[in-house]
Amino acid sequence: MKFKFTKPYTGLDIDGSSLRMVQIVREKKGWRLISRRTVQLPPETLEFSYKDENIISPRVFTRALEEALLGMSGRVDTIGLSLPIESMKIMTHKFEGLQQDAKNKIRDLIAWKEKETLPYPVDKAMISFYSFSPKTMEGKIYLAAIGYMDIIRDFELNIRQLKLDPKVIRPAVINQFNFYMNNFKATGITAFLGLFNNYFSFFVFHEDQLIFYRGKRKPASYIHFMQEIDMTIELFQGEYPGKDIERLALGRQLASSNSVDTEFESYPEMEISLIDEESIIIPDEAVAGNGREIDVSSYASAIGAAQSLTD
């Protein structure tokens, strides 16, 4: 008789006020959430910046990480890491005529285009880029993320103090997007709205090709926040005259927790697709506790980080 053990994948999401850690397992029918823990951070723990190390109180940070680990199952060695949006620069670039094996060339071109905009020497930049269409690399728009090497290494070193290996490191924007797009098929011109505590992301795809991205800080005022979304949609329409967004996708719990689940009724030309988080991952009963619904959306970036370990 053979016993088959299901390997858990662990993800960590860092934002300005908390650490969120999850463990997930992949099953035949999809993903299952088996552990989750949120640990609040004192205000002086992190201070986000593009050019200075973000961890102000390393001891407080590692103690919080130790507490998060207590909520996981078994020994954790490897994690997927979701880094805060506020410490990385994210933008799009379009390149034409590049072949499938041109990754280093693409990275060099991004560095050349962005070197004058960075608050640090370009040779200190860690650059990654993401392509959302596997068909061809010609005439394609890439989503690029640039972080200061010293900032990323500081996060790594503090995490490694607890004998953890952050094997895959991605911006929270990418991990959240990947989580929600697990079972979602973009057709026509489809937008995805990602929401964070102090930030929102806005992707637009034509079929499976990324054609537009903007990320902005969320204004404190709800009215101003909705105005920013309106202006982002207008910006897309200005860049692509004659193209209208046919469908807007966002998480059901994500929309509800940000009180925007009915707000887009003012866009009758757009179909609103609310993605049910529990159609992507099912929480264990032990994780839910007392039969209450878990706000899976608050762990979306951490789950996306864990899922990155399977890529």
Secondary structure as a PSIPRED ss2 file (coil, helix, strand):
# PSIPRED VFORMAT (PSIPRED V4.0)

   1 M C   1.000  0.000  0.000
   2 K C   1.000  0.000  0.000
   3 F C   1.000  0.000  0.000
   4 K C   1.000  0.000  0.000
   5 F C   1.000  0.000  0.000
   6 T C   1.000  0.000  0.000
   7 K C   1.000  0.000  0.000
   8 P C   1.000  0.000  0.000
   9 Y E   0.000  0.000  1.000
  10 T E   0.000  0.000  1.000
  11 G E   0.000  0.000  1.000
  12 L E   0.000  0.000  1.000
  13 D E   0.000  0.000  1.000
  14 I E   0.000  0.000  1.000
  15 D C   1.000  0.000  0.000
  16 G C   1.000  0.000  0.000
  17 S C   1.000  0.000  0.000
  18 S E   0.000  0.000  1.000
  19 L E   0.000  0.000  1.000
  20 R E   0.000  0.000  1.000
  21 M E   0.000  0.000  1.000
  22 V E   0.000  0.000  1.000
  23 Q E   0.000  0.000  1.000
  24 I E   0.000  0.000  1.000
  25 V E   0.000  0.000  1.000
  26 R E   0.000  0.000  1.000
  27 E E   0.000  0.000  1.000
  28 K C   1.000  0.000  0.000
  29 K C   1.000  0.000  0.000
  30 G E   0.000  0.000  1.000
  31 W E   0.000  0.000  1.000
  32 R E   0.000  0.000  1.000
  33 L E   0.000  0.000  1.000
  34 I E   0.000  0.000  1.000
  35 S E   0.000  0.000  1.000
  36 R E   0.000  0.000  1.000
  37 R E   0.000  0.000  1.000
  38 T E   0.000  0.000  1.000
  39 V E   0.000  0.000  1.000
  40 Q E   0.000  0.000  1.000
  41 L C   1.000  0.000  0.000
  42 P C   1.000  0.000  0.000
  43 P C   1.000  0.000  0.000
  44 E C   1.000  0.000  0.000
  45 T C   1.000  0.000  0.000
  46 L E   0.000  0.000  1.000
  47 E C   1.000  0.000  0.000
  48 F C   1.000  0.000  0.000
  49 S C   1.000  0.000  0.000
  50 Y C   1.000  0.000  0.000
  51 K C   1.000  0.000  0.000
  52 D C   1.000  0.000  0.000
  53 E C   1.000  0.000  0.000
  54 N C   1.000  0.000  0.000
  55 I E   0.000  0.000  1.000
  56 I C   1.000  0.000  0.000
  57 S C   1.000  0.000  0.000
  58 P H   0.000  1.000  0.000
  59 R H   0.000  1.000  0.000
  60 V H   0.000  1.000  0.000
  61 F H   0.000  1.000  0.000
  62 T H   0.000  1.000  0.000
  63 R H   0.000  1.000  0.000
  64 A H   0.000  1.000  0.000
  65 L H   0.000  1.000  0.000
  66 E H   0.000  1.000  0.000
  67 E H   0.000  1.000  0.000
  68 A H   0.000  1.000  0.000
  69 L H   0.000  1.000  0.000
  70 L H   0.000  1.000  0.000
  71 G C   1.000  0.000  0.000
  72 M C   1.000  0.000  0.000
  73 S C   1.000  0.000  0.000
  74 G C   1.000  0.000  0.000
  75 R C   1.000  0.000  0.000
  76 V C   1.000  0.000  0.000
  77 D C   1.000  0.000  0.000
  78 T E   0.000  0.000  1.000
  79 I E   0.000  0.000  1.000
  80 G E   0.000  0.000  1.000
  81 L E   0.000  0.000  1.000
  82 S E   0.000  0.000  1.000
  83 L E   0.000  0.000  1.000
  84 P C   1.000  0.000  0.000
  85 I H   0.000  1.000  0.000
  86 E H   0.000  1.000  0.000
  87 S H   0.000  1.000  0.000
  88 M E   0.000  0.000  1.000
  89 K E   0.000  0.000  1.000
  90 I E   0.000  0.000  1.000
  91 M E   0.000  0.000  1.000
  92 T E   0.000  0.000  1.000
  93 H E   0.000  0.000  1.000
  94 K E   0.000  0.000  1.000
  95 F E   0.000  0.000  1.000
  96 E C   1.000  0.000  0.000
  97 G C   1.000  0.000  0.000
  98 L C   1.000  0.000  0.000
  99 Q C   1.000  0.000  0.000
 100 Q C   1.000  0.000  0.000
 101 D C   1.000  0.000  0.000
 102 A C   1.000  0.000  0.000
 103 K H   0.000  1.000  0.000
 104 N H   0.000  1.000  0.000
 105 K H   0.000  1.000  0.000
 106 I H   0.000  1.000  0.000
 107 R H   0.000  1.000  0.000
 108 D H   0.000  1.000  0.000
 109 L H   0.000  1.000  0.000
 110 I H   0.000  1.000  0.000
 111 A H   0.000  1.000  0.000
 112 W H   0.000  1.000  0.000
 113 K H   0.000  1.000  0.000
 114 E H   0.000  1.000  0.000
 115 K C   1.000  0.000  0.000
 116 E C   1.000  0.000  0.000
 117 T C   1.000  0.000  0.000
 118 L C   1.000  0.000  0.000
 119 P C   1.000  0.000  0.000
 120 Y C   1.000  0.000  0.000
 121 P C   1.000  0.000  0.000
 122 V H   0.000  1.000  0.000
 123 D H   0.000  1.000  0.000
 124 K H   0.000  1.000  0.000
 125 A E   0.000  0.000  1.000
 126 M E   0.000  0.000  1.000
 127 I E   0.000  0.000  1.000
 128 S E   0.000  0.000  1.000
 129 F E   0.000  0.000  1.000
 130 Y E   0.000  0.000  1.000
 131 S C   1.000  0.000  0.000
 132 F C   1.000  0.000  0.000
 133 S C   1.000  0.000  0.000
 134 P C   1.000  0.000  0.000
 135 K C   1.000  0.000  0.000
 136 T C   1.000  0.000  0.000
 137 M C   1.000  0.000  0.000
 138 E C   1.000  0.000  0.000
 139 G C   1.000  0.000  0.000
 140 K E   0.000  0.000  1.000
 141 I E   0.000  0.000  1.000
 142 Y E   0.000  0.000  1.000
 143 L E   0.000  0.000  1.000
 144 A E   0.000  0.000  1.000
 145 A E   0.000  0.000  1.000
 146 I E   0.000  0.000  1.000
 147 G E   0.000  0.000  1.000
 148 Y E   0.000  0.000  1.000
 149 M H   0.000  1.000  0.000
 150 D H   0.000  1.000  0.000
 151 I H   0.000  1.000  0.000
 152 I H   0.000  1.000  0.000
 153 R H   0.000  1.000  0.000
 154 D H   0.000  1.000  0.000
 155 F H   0.000  1.000  0.000
 156 E H   0.000  1.000  0.000
 157 L H   0.000  1.000  0.000
 158 N H   0.000  1.000  0.000
 159 I H   0.000  1.000  0.000
 160 R H   0.000  1.000  0.000
 161 Q C   1.000  0.000  0.000
 162 L C   1.000  0.000  0.000
 163 K C   1.000  0.000  0.000
 164 L C   1.000  0.000  0.000
 165 D E   0.000  0.000  1.000
 166 P E   0.000  0.000  1.000
 167 K E   0.000  0.000  1.000
 168 V E   0.000  0.000  1.000
 169 I E   0.000  0.000  1.000
 170 R E   0.000  0.000  1.000
 171 P E   0.000  0.000  1.000
 172 A H   0.000  1.000  0.000
 173 V H   0.000  1.000  0.000
 174 I H   0.000  1.000  0.000
 175 N H   0.000  1.000  0.000
 176 Q H   0.000  1.000  0.000
 177 F H   0.000  1.000  0.000
 178 N H   0.000  1.000  0.000
 179 F H   0.000  1.000  0.000
 180 Y H   0.000  1.000  0.000
 181 M C   1.000  0.000  0.000
 182 N C   1.000  0.000  0.000
 183 N C   1.000  0.000  0.000
 184 F C   1.000  0.000  0.000
 185 K C   1.000  0.000  0.000
 186 A C   1.000  0.000  0.000
 187 T C   1.000  0.000  0.000
 188 G C   1.000  0.000  0.000
 189 I E   0.000  0.000  1.000
 190 T E   0.000  0.000  1.000
 191 A E   0.000  0.000  1.000
 192 F E   0.000  0.000  1.000
 193 L E   0.000  0.000  1.000
 194 G E   0.000  0.000  1.000
 195 L E   0.000  0.000  1.000
 196 F C   1.000  0.000  0.000
 197 N C   1.000  0.000  0.000
 198 N C   1.000  0.000  0.000
 199 Y E   0.000  0.000  1.000
 200 F E   0.000  0.000  1.000
 201 S E   0.000  0.000  1.000
 202 F E   0.000  0.000  1.000
 203 F E   0.000  0.000  1.000
 204 V E   0.000  0.000  1.000
 205 F E   0.000  0.000  1.000
 206 H E   0.000  0.000  1.000
 207 E C   1.000  0.000  0.000
 208 D C   1.000  0.000  0.000
 209 Q E   0.000  0.000  1.000
 210 L E   0.000  0.000  1.000
 211 I E   0.000  0.000  1.000
 212 F E   0.000  0.000  1.000
 213 Y E   0.000  0.000  1.000
 214 R E   0.000  0.000  1.000
 215 G E   0.000  0.000  1.000
 216 K E   0.000  0.000  1.000
 217 R E   0.000  0.000  1.000
 218 K C   1.000  0.000  0.000
 219 P C   1.000  0.000  0.000
 220 A C   1.000  0.000  0.000
 221 S C   1.000  0.000  0.000
 222 Y H   0.000  1.000  0.000
 223 I H   0.000  1.000  0.000
 224 H H   0.000  1.000  0.000
 225 F H   0.000  1.000  0.000
 226 M H   0.000  1.000  0.000
 227 Q H   0.000  1.000  0.000
 228 E H   0.000  1.000  0.000
 229 I H   0.000  1.000  0.000
 230 D H   0.000  1.000  0.000
 231 M H   0.000  1.000  0.000
 232 T H   0.000  1.000  0.000
 233 I H   0.000  1.000  0.000
 234 E H   0.000  1.000  0.000
 235 L H   0.000  1.000  0.000
 236 F H   0.000  1.000  0.000
 237 Q H   0.000  1.000  0.000
 238 G H   0.000  1.000  0.000
 239 E H   0.000  1.000  0.000
 240 Y C   1.000  0.000  0.000
 241 P C   1.000  0.000  0.000
 242 G C   1.000  0.000  0.000
 243 K C   1.000  0.000  0.000
 244 D C   1.000  0.000  0.000
 245 I C   1.000  0.000  0.000
 246 E C   1.000  0.000  0.000
 247 R E   0.000  0.000  1.000
 248 L E   0.000  0.000  1.000
 249 A E   0.000  0.000  1.000
 250 L E   0.000  0.000  1.000
 251 G E   0.000  0.000  1.000
 252 R H   0.000  1.000  0.000
 253 Q H   0.000  1.000  0.000
 254 L H   0.000  1.000  0.000
 255 A H   0.000  1.000  0.000
 256 S H   0.000  1.000  0.000
 257 S H   0.000  1.000  0.000
 258 N C   1.000  0.000  0.000
 259 S C   1.000  0.000  0.000
 260 V C   1.000  0.000  0.000
 261 D C   1.000  0.000  0.000
 262 T C   1.000  0.000  0.000
 263 E H   0.000  1.000  0.000
 264 F H   0.000  1.000  0.000
 265 E H   0.000  1.000  0.000
 266 S H   0.000  1.000  0.000
 267 Y C   1.000  0.000  0.000
 268 P C   1.000  0.000  0.000
 269 E C   1.000  0.000  0.000
 270 M C   1.000  0.000  0.000
 271 E E   0.000  0.000  1.000
 272 I E   0.000  0.000  1.000
 273 S E   0.000  0.000  1.000
 274 L E   0.000  0.000  1.000
 275 I E   0.000  0.000  1.000
 276 D C   1.000  0.000  0.000
 277 E H   0.000  1.000  0.000
 278 E H   0.000  1.000  0.000
 279 S H   0.000  1.000  0.000
 280 I C   1.000  0.000  0.000
 281 I E   0.000  0.000  1.000
 282 I E   0.000  0.000  1.000
 283 P E   0.000  0.000  1.000
 284 D C   1.000  0.000  0.000
 285 E H   0.000  1.000  0.000
 286 A H   0.000  1.000  0.000
 287 V H   0.000  1.000  0.000
 288 A H   0.000  1.000  0.000
 289 G C   1.000  0.000  0.000
 290 N C   1.000  0.000  0.000
 291 G C   1.000  0.000  0.000
 292 R C   1.000  0.000  0.000
 293 E C   1.000  0.000  0.000
 294 I C   1.000  0.000  0.000
 295 D C   1.000  0.000  0.000
 296 V H   0.000  1.000  0.000
 297 S H   0.000  1.000  0.000
 298 S H   0.000  1.000  0.000
 299 Y H   0.000  1.000  0.000
 300 A H   0.000  1.000  0.000
 301 S H   0.000  1.000  0.000
 302 A H   0.000  1.000  0.000
 303 I H   0.000  1.000  0.000
 304 G H   0.000  1.000  0.000
 305 A H   0.000  1.000  0.000
 306 A H   0.000  1.000  0.000
 307 Q H   0.000  1.000  0.000
 308 S H   0.000  1.000  0.000
 309 L H   0.000  1.000  0.000
 310 T H   0.000  1.000  0.000
 311 D C   1.000  0.000  0.000
